[in-house]
Amino acid sequence: MSRRPLIMLALVGTATIASATLATAGASAAAPTVNKSAKTTSPIKHVVVLYQENVSFDHYFGTYPYATNADGSPFTAKPGTPSVNGLTPELLTANPNGVNPHRLGAANALVCDQNHNYTPEQLALDGGLVDKFPTYTGVESCSPPDTAPPGLVMDYYDGNTVTALWNYAQRFSMSDNFFDTTFGPSTPGALNLVSGQTHGATPAVLAGVADNGTDYGDADPTYDECSAGSTIAMSGTNIGSELNAQHITWGWFQGGFTPTSQVNGTVVCGASHTNVGGATVTDYSAHHNPFEYYASTANRAHLPPTTEAEIGHNGQANHQYDLSYFYQSLIDGNLPAVSLVKAARYQDGHAGYSDPIDEQAYLVNTINAIEQSKYWKSTAIIITYDDSDGWYDQVMPPIVNPSASAEDALSGTGVCGNGTPLGGFEDRCGYGQRLPLLVISPYARENSVDSALTDTTSILRFIEDNWSLPRIGGGSFDAIAGSLSGLVNFTHRVSTPLILNPSTGEPAVS
């Protein structure tokens, strides 16, 4: 299959290019200043983080590499495929939660969103017994109703449904010991990705969202006109500011970021798509965009770049772009050094409005486009998730950072772990639940499972180390983050990409 049809398939399948932007942008305009001497410490010149939503490790990989093959879509692992720390026969048939995990198939693609708030996630772990998920994070009823058996929170998909992810794991590398930095939902997860820090919130106290100056829940960003309801702002620095200081190109690309209208001088992000179940889902979620919480990296009115040459550089868009610009950058040769990419909501994997089928189409189309671009030979694609959604995972996370606040409950009322918290900041207990992490790259170890202890801020550390940036400081988790080095081998490159079919997740026939 030729390069351009694959890239155009990604454009059609995931985003609509904003009109009157790049199509007529001044491509011949002089590019902004970039630090040509900003060398990398590895052969990786481009990092692309595909940051998905709400999946625990066991929810997608609990039985890897063995699929049930009960519904006409067989999956057979390669000989020698390593096992993972997953769902054992005992956990599948005599689970301590009182409800055994059940396999979900494509017929169960749309299911209820589970309870994934800071305190319930701690309570579900029951002081390390990991036996209270149905009690504290399980949600059985939602609209549209799910078709799964009782105990949905315990259930999992396998390679018959999340086929592409299992095929990527077969070809490239994954971790089975990667954790959410702290307990809780999307906003803390996203903030930890870019700063390793959820302290510094204004207001310092907001019911269900912030306490002790720390964000632990979901609220929209103050510096975003498409926000709705309660908002918070964050102080301090983030990886965008660090990259700017060294004139290294970067961008956050998100589905639905381009406004659809304006009401009383305020932009409206009203673009939408229909998911596999026929429901209409608004594309943009403000609280999924971490850079809009910081005045230094926000694009309050969602302004487009003035020219294509601005992408990745300082300008009126301030490094915040619609998802369509990511694909256009691949086509036209303007991909930033660091790209953090967020799907439109119907394709981000979040239960309740997205699903593994729509998510697979997005992931495969996007990865195919990268693999068939000129950037593939020097790129590391990282796939992970912002939180677990509260889905069952049988591994008790190591508590590397304690907290003792009214919101904590892991070790007893008001307590999560022991010791002194990083920076002295409460409401940042972690690590939280285990999440999937895959690295797709010519330099990824092949058919490899790494079990070194890592967390969301290990991605932050990878970017910092690759471009010789300083740690964020001020109590950021990046100071203690484990390395992703076990997933890559910079002395050996396998240049052949793995092109998959976005519908089946299986290798495409050229």
N, C-alpha and C positions, 0 to 999 in steps of 0.2 A: 504494500500500500504506500502511496507516495506521501511525502511530508505534508503538503498543504491540505489535502482532504482530511487528514487526521486532526490537524490543528483547527481547521474550520469546523469539524464535528464538535470539538470542544467548545468553540465559540457559540455554536447553535444550541448545544445541549446545556449550557450553564449560564450564559449571560448574554444580554443584548448590548452591543457597543453603543455607548452614548452618542447621540446624533450631534453633529456640529462640534465634535471634539477632535479625535485623532484622524478621522476621515479627511478633514480639511486642515489639519494642523500643519504648521510650518516645519516640515521634516528637515528642511535645509537650514533651520536656525542653528546657531552655534550652541553646542552643548554647554551647560553650566560647568563650573570648575569641579574637577574630581581629583582626588589625591592619587596620582599615578604611582606613587612610591609606597602605597598602602599594601604591602605584600602580605600574602597569607602564609601561615606556618605549615600548610598542607597543600596537596594538589587541588583542593576544593576552592574554586573561585566564586561559586554561587551556592547559597543555601536557600532552599524553598521549604517552608514549614506549612504543611497542609493541616490546619488546626480544626479538627472536627468536634462533635458535640456528644457528650453524655454516654459513654460506654465503659464498663469495667472490663478488665482483662478476661475474666472467665465468661463474660457475656458473649464475647466474640471468639475466644481462643481456648475455652475451658477444656475441650476434648481434642485439641490440635495434637497430632496431625491426622486423627481418625474421625472421619465423617460417617454418619449413619447410612447414607446412600439409600434412603427409603422413599424418595419422592422423584425418581427419574432424572436426577442430576448428580451422577456419581463423581466422587473425588477420591483419587488414589495418590497417596503421598509418595514422593521419590524414595527409593531405597536409601537407607542411612539417615533419613530425616530425624533430627534430634527431638526428644520429647520435651515437654514443658512442665512446669509446676502448675498442674491444672486440676481438673475434677477427677478424682480417683473413683474406682468402682464403689468404694465405701461411701463417698460423698454423694454419689449418684443414687444410691439405693438405701442408705440409712443416714441421711443428713441430720446433723444436730439441730438444725432450724425447725425440725418437725415436718417440713415439706421438702420433698426431693426435687432437685432441678429437673425440668423437662426440656427436651429439644424443641425449639421453635423452627418452623420452616418458612418458605416464601409466603404461604397462606397466612402466616402470622406476622407479616412484615410491619403492619401498623398496630402498635400496642400502646398501652398507657404509659405516660411519663411517671416515673417513680419519685419518691420524696428524697431529694438529695441536698437538703439543708445541713448546715454545719453541725448542729446538735443531734438530729436524728441519725446522721451517719456514724457519729461516735456511739450513740446508744445501741445501734445495730451490732456493733462489735462486742458489746457486753464485756468490757474489761479484758478482751483478748479471747473470749470463748467463741466469737464470731457466730452467734446462734440466735440473733434477734432481728434478722432482716425482715421477715414478714410482719413483725410487730411494729417496727419503727420506720422502715423505708418503703414497705410494700404499698402499692396502690392497685386495687383490683378493678375499679370502675372509672370509666372516663368516656368522653365523647370524641370520636365515635367509639363504641364499645369494642374491647379487644376480644379475640376469639381463643385466647390461651386458657389452659387449665388453671385452677386455683393455685396461688403461690407464684404468680407471674414474676415477682421480683427475683426469684431464684433461677429463672429460666435462661437459656442460652441458645445461640445460633452456632452452626458449624459450617464446614466448607461447602455444603450444598446450597447455602444462602449467601454467606459472606465469602463467596468463592474467590473473588479478585484478591482480597486481603490474604487469604490462605496461599494463593499462588505467588503473590509478592513475597510472602514469608519463605516459601519454598526456594525462590530464586535469590533472594537477598537476605537481609538480616532483621531480627526482631529481638526485643527484650522481654523476659518474663519476670522482671524484678524492677519495674518502672512504676513510680507512684505519683499521684497528685501531690503537689507540694503541701497543701493544707486540706483539711476537710472543707466541704461546702460546695456551692454551685458555680455557675459560669463566671461571674464577675471576679471572685478571688482567683479562679483558675487562670483567667486571661491576664489579670494584673501580674500574677506570678510569672507567666511566660515572658513578659517584657521587662520586668523589674525585680522579680523575686521578693516583692514587698507589697503587702496589703495595708500597712500602717501609713498614716498620713492623710486619712480621709476627713473631708469637711462636708457635712457636719460630723463632729466626732461621735455623736450618738444619734442613731436613727433606728427606730424599732424594726427588728428583724433584718437589719442591714449592716449597721455599724455600732461599735461600742469601743470605748477606750481609744478612740481615734483610729480604729482598725476596721476595714471592710471585711465582713464575713458572709454577706448575703448579696442578693441581686438588687441593684438599682441602676438606672440609666446614668450616663455621664453628663455632668453639668455643661460641658463645652460641646454639645451636639444639639442642633436645632431639631433633629428627628427624635430626640428623647421624649418620653412621656412619663408622667407620674413623678415619683420621688427620684431625685438625682443626687449624686455625690461627685466631688472633685478630689483629685489626688495631688499631693505635693511630692517633691523629690524628683529623681531622675529615672529614665528608662533607657532601654537599649537604643532607641531611636536617637536620643540626645547624644549618647556615646558615639554612635556611628556618624552623626552630624559633625561632632567635634573633630573627627579624623577625615572628614570629607569622603566617607564611604557611602556609596549609593544604597538606598533601601526603600521599601514601601510596604504598606499594609493595603491589601486588595480584598474588598468584601462585596459579595453579591448584594445588589440593591442599593449601593451607596449613592448612585446618581439620583438626584431628586426628580420627582415626577410632576411637581407643581409647587406653588407658593401660596400661602394663605396669610394675609396681613403681614407680609414681609418675612414670614418664616417658611423655610423649605419643608416640603413633605416628601417622605420616602415611601411612595405607595406602590412600587413595582411588586408584582406577585407572580407566582407560578402554581400549577396544579400538581399535587403529589400523586403517587401511584394509586391512592384510594379515591382520587377525584376531588379532594378538598383543596380550596384555594388558600395559599399560604403567602403572607407578605414576606418579601425577600430579606429585608434588612432588619437586623436586631441591634439596637444601639448598645445594649449592655454586653454584646459580644465583641465590641471594638475597644480594646484596652487603651489605645492611644488618645481616644477622645476624652478620657478622664484627666489628662494632663494639658494644661494651657499651652505648654511648650510644643506639643506635637499634635494638637487638635486642628481640625478643619471644620469649624463650627457650622458653616453654611454649605458644606459639601461641594466646594468649588472644584471644578475640573482643572487639570494642568493646562497652562496657557498654550503649550506646544508639546509635541511628543518628546522633544529633547528634555523637557522638565522632569519626566518620570524618573523617580529615584533620587532626584536632586531637590534642593530647596526651591520653593516657589509658592504660588498661591494655594496649591493643593496641600502643601505641607506634608507630603509623603502619604496622604490618605486618598485612596483611589477606589473607583468601582472595579469589580472583578474583571470586567471586560478589558481593562487596560493591561492586566497581567498577560492575557492571551495575545493582545496586540504587541506587547513588548517581545514576546517570544518570536512572533512573525517578523518583526521589523528590526530585531537586534538591539533592543534597549533594555534588556532584563537587568534589574538592579542586582547588586552583589547579595543582598539579603531581601528575600520576599516572604512575607507572612500572609498566608492566603486563607480566606474564609469563604466558604460556600454560601450561596443563597440558602435560606432556612430550610426549604423543602428538600435540600440535598445535604444537609449537615449531619445527618444521622441521629438527631435528637428525637427520642420517642415522644409521641403525642402529636407531632406534625410532620416528622420526617421518618425515614425507614431505611433498612439496609439496601433495598433495591434502588431507590433514588440516589442514595449515597454512593453506591457502587458505580453508577453511570457517571457521576461527577468525578470521582477519584480516578477512574480509568481514563476518561477523556482528558483530564488534566495531565496525568502522568504520561499518557501516550504523546501528548503535545510536547512535553518537556523532552522526552526520550528521542523524539524525532526532530528536535531543534538543534542548532549548532552548540547549545550549551551543555548537552548531555554529558560530554566527556569530562566536564569539570564541575559537575553539580552533585550535591547531596540533597535528596528529598527526604524530609522527615514527616511521617504521619503520626499524629497522636490526638488526644482528646482533652477537652478542658475540665471534665469531671466525670464521675462514674455513673451519674444519674441515680445513685443509690442501688444499682444492680448488685446482686450478690457476687462477692469474690471471696474465696476461701482463705486468702492470705491475710494474716493480721499485719498491718503496716508497722514498720519500726517508727517509734515516736522519737524523732531526732530533735524536735523543738516542742517543749511543753507550753501549757497555758493554764492559768487559773482564773477564769472569769465566770460570770453568771451564765454564759452560753456553753461552757464546757461540761462534759458528762462522761467521758470515757472511763476514767478511773474512780468515779464517784461524783456526787453533785459538786459542780464548780471546779472540777479537776480533770486535766488531761495530761498525763505524764508527770514526770518529776524533774526538778532542776530549775535553772534560770533560762528564760526564753531569750532568743536572739534579739539584741537591741533593747531588751527589757519590755518588749511589746506583747501584750496579751491578745487573745483571739486569733492566734496564728498556729494552732496546734497542728502538727504534721509529723510525718507524712500522712496524707489521706489515703484513700483507697487506690488499689493497683489499677493501672490503665494500660492499654496497648501502646506500643511504640515500635515503629518499623523504620528502617533506613533503606532507601532505594537509591543506588548509586553505582557507577562503575567500580567504586572502591569499597562497596559494602561486602562484608564476608558472605559467601554463598551458602544458602540453606543453613543458616547459623542462628542459634539462640544464645543470647548473652544473659547471664544471671547476675552481673555486677549491680550493686545497689545504685539506682539513679532516680531522678524525679524531674518534674517539668523544668526546673531551673538548670538541669543538665544541658538542655537545649541552649539556654542563655549562656552557660559556660562554654559550650562548643563554639558559639559565634564569637564570644569574647576572646577565646584562645586562638581561634583561626585568624582573627584580624588583630591580635595583640592589643586588645582593649583592656582597660582596667576593670576590676570588679565594681559592681554598682555601689557597694558600701552601705553604711547606715543600717545594718541588720538584715541585708538582703540574703536570701537563702543561697544565692550563687556562691557565697563564701564556703559553703559546705557541700556543694553539689558534687555528685559522682560524675565520672567521665563517661562519655559515649564511645571511647576508643575501642572497646571490645566489639563494637558492631562494624568497624571499618578496618581495612588493611591498605595503607597508603603505598605499600611496596608492590601491590599487584592490582592491575586494573583489568576488569572484564568489560569491554566496550559494547558488547552486543546488548541492545535493550530487550525488554520483555513487553511486547505489544499485546494487550488483551482486548477482548471483545467487551464493550461496556454493558451489554445486555446479559451476557452469560458469565463474565469474569474469567473465561477460559482464553488460552492463547488464540489470537486472531489468525485466520488463514489469509495469507497475502495473495 
